[in-house]
C-alpha cells in the first residue's frame, strides 16, 4: 500500500500507540478507515467522470464524423437532382436563343450583281 512495506506500517502503528495511547487508538483507526474509504470513493467518482467525459468526447467526434458524411451525401444528392438539371438545361436553352451563335454558317452565296454595259443597237446609235 503506497509503496510501504511491513516494517514501515509497524513503525507507524508503534508511533500511533505512543502518541494516541491505547484508549484513543481504536477510535482513531476507525476515523482513518472512514477517511480512506471516502478518499477511495472520491477517486473512483473522479475516475468514472473522467472516463465518461473521454467516452463522451469519442461519441462527439463520431457524431461529427457522421454529420460530415451526411452533409457530403446531401450535396451529392442535390447535384443529382433532376429538377436542377432541367433548370440548367432550360437556362442554357434560353441563353442560346438570346445570344447568336458565333459559329453560324455565314458562307451564304452572295449573288454578284454587275451592271454590264448594254451594247447599243444601230438604231440607238443614230439617235
Secondary structure as GFF3:
##gff-version 3
##sequence-region A 1 127
A	DSSP	alpha_helix	6	80	.	.	.	ID=ss1
A	DSSP	alpha_helix	82	98	.	.	.	ID=ss2
A	DSSP	alpha_helix	122	126	.	.	.	ID=ss3
###
